Amino acid sequence: MGDCIFCNPMNFPEQKIVFENESCYFLQSPKAQDILEGAGLIIPKAHKQTVFDLSEKEWTDTYELMQDAKRLLDSEFAPNGYSTGWNVNPVGGQSIPHAHFHIIPRFNDEPFAGRGIRSWIKSEENRRPGRVSKVL
């Protein structure tokens, strides 16, 4: 995929490859660092559109880089927590159609502290039109 920014991470000098292994990279970009220091992505080197397309090897290599990234981020930034996860397809929040795993250090003093990946399932404002609560 010639135009995919994650297939060609070296084409974007502002992205820093922090770690890599056989099938994946752990990247950080200055734009993300400007908001929450340490935030980064683990991406497969091969073009895979979503997390559901990853091979077993890519899963294993993602896990390895996640552990490496956590050790680094813990030592450099001492976050109070983490948000991690995958977005899938545009409605799920995926803006680049190449699978990527977010590792986001979280800090007690940030304005959105405590808002994790489940925040949208806890919000009545996100209820789908015409859906009625089944909780008694």
C-alpha positions as CSV (number, residue, x, y, z in Angstrom):
1,M,0.0,0.0,0.0
2,G,2.1,2.8,-1.3
3,D,0.1,5.7,0.2
4,C,-0.4,4.2,3.7
5,I,1.6,6.2,6.2
6,F,2.0,3.1,8.5
7,C,3.3,0.9,5.6
8,N,6.1,3.5,5.1
9,P,6.8,5.0,8.5
10,M,10.2,6.2,7.4
11,N,8.6,8.6,4.9
12,F,7.5,10.7,7.9
13,P,10.6,11.9,9.7
14,E,8.5,13.3,12.5
15,Q,7.5,9.7,13.5
16,K,10.1,8.0,15.7
17,I,10.5,4.2,15.6
18,V,11.3,3.5,19.2
19,F,11.3,-0.3,19.1
20,E,10.8,-2.9,16.4
21,N,10.8,-6.6,16.1
22,E,10.3,-9.0,13.2
23,S,6.7,-8.0,12.4
24,C,5.9,-4.8,14.2
25,Y,7.0,-1.3,15.1
26,F,6.4,0.8,18.2
27,L,6.1,4.4,17.0
28,Q,5.8,7.8,18.7
29,S,5.0,11.1,17.0
30,P,5.7,14.6,18.2
31,K,2.0,15.6,17.7
32,A,0.9,12.9,20.2
33,Q,3.7,13.8,22.6
34,D,2.6,17.4,22.7
35,I,-0.8,16.4,24.3
36,L,0.1,13.3,26.3
37,E,3.8,12.5,26.6
38,G,4.8,9.0,25.9
39,A,1.7,8.1,23.7
40,G,2.5,5.7,20.9
41,L,1.4,3.0,18.5
42,I,2.3,-0.5,17.8
43,I,1.7,-1.3,14.1
44,P,2.3,-4.4,12.0
45,K,4.9,-3.9,9.3
46,A,2.7,-5.7,6.8
47,H,-0.4,-3.9,5.7
48,K,-3.3,-5.3,7.8
49,Q,-6.5,-3.3,7.8
50,T,-7.7,-4.1,11.3
51,V,-6.7,-6.0,14.4
52,F,-8.9,-8.9,13.2
53,D,-6.5,-9.4,10.2
54,L,-3.4,-9.9,12.3
55,S,-1.5,-13.2,12.2
56,E,-0.6,-15.1,15.4
57,K,3.0,-13.9,15.0
58,E,1.9,-10.3,14.8
59,W,-0.2,-10.8,18.0
60,T,2.9,-12.2,19.7
61,D,5.2,-9.4,18.5
62,T,2.6,-6.8,19.5
63,Y,2.6,-8.2,23.0
64,E,6.4,-8.2,23.1
65,L,6.5,-4.5,22.0
66,M,3.7,-3.6,24.4
67,Q,5.8,-4.9,27.3
68,D,8.9,-3.1,26.0
69,A,7.0,0.2,25.6
70,K,5.5,-0.1,29.1
71,R,8.9,-0.5,30.7
72,L,10.2,2.5,28.8
73,L,7.2,4.7,29.6
74,D,7.1,3.7,33.2
75,S,10.8,4.7,33.6
76,E,10.6,7.9,31.6
77,F,7.2,9.3,32.6
78,A,5.9,7.4,35.6
79,P,2.2,7.5,34.4
80,N,-0.6,6.9,36.9
81,G,-2.3,4.5,34.5
82,Y,-2.7,3.6,30.8
83,S,-5.4,3.5,28.1
84,T,-4.7,0.9,25.5
85,G,-6.7,-0.4,22.5
86,W,-7.5,-0.8,18.9
87,N,-10.1,1.2,16.9
88,V,-11.7,-0.7,14.0
89,N,-13.2,1.0,11.0
90,P,-14.2,4.7,10.9
91,V,-17.3,4.2,13.1
92,G,-15.0,2.6,15.7
93,G,-12.6,5.6,15.6
94,Q,-10.1,4.2,13.1
95,S,-8.9,7.0,10.9
96,I,-6.0,5.2,9.2
97,P,-6.9,1.9,7.6
98,H,-3.9,0.0,8.9
99,A,-4.2,-1.8,12.2
100,H,-2.6,0.1,15.1
101,F,-2.6,-0.5,18.8
102,H,-2.7,2.6,21.0
103,I,-0.6,2.8,24.2
104,I,-1.5,6.0,26.0
105,P,0.0,6.8,29.4
106,R,-2.5,8.6,31.6
107,F,-1.8,11.1,34.4
108,N,-3.8,12.2,37.4
109,D,-3.5,15.9,36.5
110,E,-4.8,15.6,32.9
111,P,-8.3,17.1,32.2
112,F,-9.7,13.7,31.0
113,A,-8.2,11.6,33.7
114,G,-10.6,8.7,34.5
115,R,-12.2,8.6,31.1
116,G,-11.2,5.3,29.7
117,I,-12.1,3.3,26.7
118,R,-15.5,2.4,28.3
119,S,-16.6,6.0,28.7
120,W,-18.9,5.9,25.6
121,I,-20.7,2.8,26.9
122,K,-21.4,4.6,30.2
123,S,-22.8,7.7,28.6
124,E,-26.6,8.0,28.0
125,E,-25.7,10.7,25.4
126,N,-24.3,7.9,23.3
127,R,-27.4,5.7,23.3
128,R,-28.5,4.7,19.8
129,P,-31.7,6.2,18.6
130,G,-34.8,4.1,19.3
131,R,-32.9,1.8,21.8
132,V,-34.5,1.3,25.1
133,S,-32.6,0.4,28.2
134,K,-32.9,-3.3,29.2
135,V,-31.5,-2.7,32.7
136,L,-34.1,-2.8,35.4
